Amino acid sequence: MKTAIIYATRSGTAEKCSAKISEMLSGESTVVNIKKVSSPDLSGYDSVIVGASIRIGKVQKEISEFVQKNLETLKAKRLGVFFCMGAGEENFNEYLSQNFPKEFLDKCKAKGFFGGEFNLERLGFLSKMMLKAASKGKPQPHIIPGNIDRFVKDFED
């Protein structure tokens, strides 16, 4: 099985998780940053995984546009979707339905919440200041490796 892992990221967490998924999949996989390759050719792939980070409840516009533009092609493939986000898992299903069409989500064999992390080096000054103020005294988000393991297992079963 050949899998395309299409992702968008702001601070690098979705990129890191995409690479981890690629390592774990049993077949051949290609990791594609949608911000660098805006129209990846999906014809050579049996399956597609879409990954994104969430900011204020929204995925990057490149990801939502990619899914909308390629919806019919995507529906003919094995699909998976994941989010990297600092918000708790209780918001996961709401954010899925806010960002993707129901017909896409209904076809997804695996849906993954991977947690998140703050990578301050990749953020601008204003974002850093806002993040530091908002997170003061709160536990820091982190990637949840067990959720990635479960996602890959569900996707390949």
C-alpha positions in Angstrom: 0.0 0.0 0.0 1.3 3.5 -1.0 0.3 6.3 1.3 0.5 10.0 0.9 0.7 11.9 4.2 -0.4 15.5 3.4 0.1 18.0 6.3 0.2 21.6 7.2 1.9 23.0 10.3 2.6 26.3 12.1 5.1 25.3 14.7 6.4 21.9 13.3 4.3 19.5 15.4 2.2 18.2 12.6 5.4 17.8 10.5 7.0 15.8 13.3 3.9 13.5 13.7 3.7 13.0 9.9 7.3 11.8 9.9 6.5 9.4 12.8 3.5 8.0 11.0 5.6 7.5 7.9 8.2 5.5 9.9 5.5 3.3 11.4 3.4 2.5 8.3 4.1 -0.9 6.9 3.9 0.1 3.2 5.6 2.9 1.2 4.8 6.4 2.2 5.5 10.0 1.1 5.2 13.0 3.4 4.1 16.2 1.7 4.0 19.7 3.2 0.9 21.2 1.5 2.4 24.7 1.9 5.3 23.7 -0.3 3.5 21.4 -2.8 0.1 22.9 -3.2 -1.4 20.3 -5.7 0.2 16.9 -4.9 -0.6 14.2 -7.5 -2.6 11.5 -5.6 -3.0 9.1 -8.6 -0.2 6.8 -7.5 -1.5 6.4 -3.9 -3.8 3.8 -2.4 -4.4 5.9 0.7 -4.1 9.4 2.0 -3.6 10.8 5.5 -4.4 14.4 6.1 -2.8 16.1 9.1 -3.0 19.7 10.5 -2.5 21.8 13.5 -5.4 23.7 15.0 -5.4 27.4 15.9 -8.5 29.0 17.3 -10.5 26.0 16.1 -9.3 26.1 12.5 -6.9 24.2 10.3 -4.7 25.9 7.8 -6.6 27.1 4.8 -4.2 25.1 2.5 -5.5 21.9 4.1 -9.2 22.7 4.0 -8.8 23.8 0.3 -6.9 20.7 -0.5 -9.7 18.5 0.9 -12.4 20.5 -0.8 -10.6 20.5 -4.2 -9.8 16.8 -4.1 -12.9 15.4 -2.3 -14.0 13.0 -5.0 -10.5 11.6 -5.5 -10.0 11.3 -1.8 -13.3 9.4 -1.2 -12.0 6.6 -3.5 -8.9 6.0 -1.3 -8.3 4.7 2.2 -8.3 7.9 4.4 -7.1 9.0 7.7 -7.0 12.4 9.4 -5.2 13.8 12.5 -4.9 17.0 14.5 -2.1 18.3 16.5 -3.4 20.8 19.0 -2.8 22.1 22.5 -6.5 22.1 23.4 -7.8 19.0 25.1 -9.2 16.0 23.3 -12.8 17.0 24.3 -12.7 19.5 21.4 -11.4 17.0 18.8 -14.7 15.9 17.2 -16.1 19.4 17.1 -13.0 20.7 15.3 -13.2 17.8 12.8 -16.7 18.6 11.9 -16.0 22.4 11.7 -13.1 21.9 9.3 -13.9 19.0 7.0 -17.0 17.9 5.1 -19.0 15.0 6.6 -18.5 12.9 3.5 -14.7 13.1 3.9 -14.9 12.3 7.7 -17.3 9.4 7.1 -14.7 7.8 4.8 -11.8 8.2 7.3 -10.7 4.8 8.6 -8.7 6.5 11.4 -9.0 9.8 13.2 -6.3 10.9 15.5 -5.8 13.4 18.2 -2.0 13.6 18.9 -1.9 16.4 21.4 0.5 19.3 20.7 3.5 21.1 21.9 4.8 24.7 22.0 7.7 25.3 19.7 8.5 28.9 20.5 11.4 29.2 18.1 9.0 28.9 15.1 6.6 31.5 16.3 6.6 35.3 15.8 7.1 37.7 18.6 3.4 38.5 19.2 2.4 34.8 19.1 5.1 34.0 21.6 3.9 36.7 24.0 0.3 35.7 23.7 1.2 32.0 24.2 3.3 32.7 27.2 0.6 34.8 28.8 -2.2 32.3 28.1 -0.3 29.3 29.3 1.3 30.8 32.5 0.7 28.3 35.4 -0.9 25.7 33.2 0.5 22.3 32.2 2.3 22.4 28.9 0.8 20.4 26.0 2.7 17.4 24.7 2.5 14.9 21.9 0.8 11.6 22.9 2.8 8.7 21.3 0.2 6.1 22.2 -2.4 8.0 20.2 -0.1 7.9 17.1 0.4 4.1 17.6 -3.3 3.6 17.9 -4.0 5.7 14.8 -1.5 3.7 12.6 -3.0 0.4 13.9 -6.6 1.6 13.1 -5.5 2.9 9.7 -3.8 -0.4 8.7 -6.5 -2.7 10.1 
